[in-house]
Amino acid sequence: MPMQIRVCDPLMQTDRSHLPLWRRVMRRRSLIIGAAMALVFIVAAIVSLIWTPYDVAQLDIANKLEKPNAIHWFGTDHFGRDIFSMIMVGARTSIAVAVIAVSIGLLFGVPLGLAAAARRNSWTDELLMRVNDLVFAFPALLIAIIITAVFGPSAVNAIIAIGIFNIPVFARLTRGAALSLWTRDFILAARVSGKSLWLISVEHILPNIMNLLIVQGTIQFSVGILAEAGLSYVGLGAQPPTPSWGRMLAESQTMISLAPNLALFPGLAIVLTVLGLNLFGDGLRDYLDPRQKRESR
């Protein structure tokens, strides 16, 4: 009796496209864990718009520097303000700054990257990329110092500084991804049909690089939260009485030995939010591009 040999196609073994959407999402643990961690602070920020346990502008000197207890879950600061309430409002500040700053980067960076790729190896491409490199050479902190030196420190100026820093990030990513598509057959067919370079960029290039932009936007969102905390730490971000995680850390320095909870909870909020967003970004990248394998696997 002849021996039967079964040939297994490894691609068929790893193809899970037939699974329901929720099953495929659940297989990405980093995506689920990261989304859950980030969602906690997003919900806290939304809830703080209508309710907080205590008024963050209310001073209660008689109960200052209290340890965490049943009344004040995270304790109180040196003015008697409830730290848990300040964490909630601080989440709103950090998330709002990061969202608007990333939106600025997308709004200006993506069109610049598409234009540079469409006019590759021309003076337009060269000019856009050199200006892009010039802006990219200045970190967000230095841009914020320049802006605040003229207009003064505020959350709006922090948004502008972080947004300007994000523009070259998205421009470089968009240009690099778009260049790899301009030599594809379907792009050549679109050019032969008479479509303009800008119309091809919008109708054919942009939809094919949208996944990369979404993942990069998630990563820059976490970078924006860190940048906002750093700017507030040095006094260039949101100003009192608006709570900010970075300024809470700065104000806790002189009393960290007396009341370590003043630095512990805002520090944990920053770490957990950024970690959650990074995990979510990694999981989203793997979900949108299943063929991509990380070296750690």
Secondary structure as GFF3:
##gff-version 3
##sequence-region A 1 297
A	DSSP	alpha_helix	10	14	.	.	.	ID=ss1
A	DSSP	alpha_helix	21	26	.	.	.	ID=ss2
A	DSSP	alpha_helix	29	47	.	.	.	ID=ss3
A	DSSP	three_ten_helix	61	63	.	.	.	ID=ss4
A	DSSP	alpha_helix	83	118	.	.	.	ID=ss5
A	DSSP	alpha_helix	123	136	.	.	.	ID=ss6
A	DSSP	alpha_helix	140	151	.	.	.	ID=ss7
A	DSSP	alpha_helix	155	179	.	.	.	ID=ss8
A	DSSP	alpha_helix	185	192	.	.	.	ID=ss9
A	DSSP	alpha_helix	197	200	.	.	.	ID=ss10
A	DSSP	pi_helix	201	205	.	.	.	ID=ss11
A	DSSP	alpha_helix	206	233	.	.	.	ID=ss12
A	DSSP	alpha_helix	245	252	.	.	.	ID=ss13
A	DSSP	three_ten_helix	253	255	.	.	.	ID=ss14
A	DSSP	alpha_helix	261	288	.	.	.	ID=ss15
###
